[in-house]
Amino acid sequence: MKDIRFAVTCNKNDSRRLAGQAKSWARQLQVRYVTRYENGSLDAMLQDFQLDALLIASRKGPQIYTREGMLFYHPGLGKVRWQRVMQRHENDNFLTALAVSPGQRVLDCTVGLAADALLASCAVGETGKVVGLEASLPLWFLTSCGVAAYKGTIPALAQDLRRIEIVHAEAGVYLATVAADSFDAVYFDPMFRQPVRKSSEMTPLRPLAYSEPLSLQTVELALRAAPRVVIKERSLEILQEYGCTEFVGTKYSAVRFGIRKR
């Protein structure tokens, strides 16, 4: 994957109070701190410093600015799906495909903003474990800070989020290091790396996302780490190429979940 060129700055109106925090983030992430322009746009800063993104310290926590827009942490549709499952007792195709129960362990290899990981966390409960991998350093930072600090209006949802362990790692590299049977299920959402264009809230993610396609070798490593691998895709043919033999979702569904077992 190409390196994402980003630097850290802070909101203009909060520069005095937040500059110290921004500089601390820059040291932690080993990237440059840049002073926020008094009379200049964020786009001008991206151009002048030849950056893909700016990580911004704000009173509401970290934000990321790209040429596609501003991004802050939120569970997004994950919250809506969580409410459907937990409060309305509706089915969710992702959870049906994952087929995990309380106390089990899930690895989400494309965690993004942790919408799917949130559902996995509520399924495995307090005795279970969910690890989410994010290869993009600025996106990892945004999500790891976001799930730790999220409060919202539903305490149980916030607790499910906070239990997710967000790890900065590329899936193939991480899977090569873990012991066999470290997890009960491994999940891939390659579609996350190519956000649907009409989804405006995901648009700022595009310059940040890890864009390498999912390889069959990585799927094989996942099968070593867990007896069940779930892949989300639009095409049944692609899922079959990955070796999936079971599928969740009808031909009328926008996406399908393919399942491959040992």
Secondary structure, 3 states (H helix, E strand, C coil): CCCCCEEEEECHHHHHHHHHHHHHHHHHHCCCECCCCCCCCHHHHHHHCCCCEEEEEECCEEEEEECCEEEECCCCHHHHHHHHHHCCCCCCHHHHHHCCCCCCEEEECCCCCCHHHHHHHHHHCCCCEEEEEECCHHHHHHHHHHHHHCCCCCHHHHHHHHCCEEEECCHHHHHCCCCCCCCCEEEECHHHHCCCCCCHHHHHHCCCCCCCCCCHHHHHHHHHHCCEEEEEECCHHHHHHCCCCEEECCCCCCCEEEEEEC
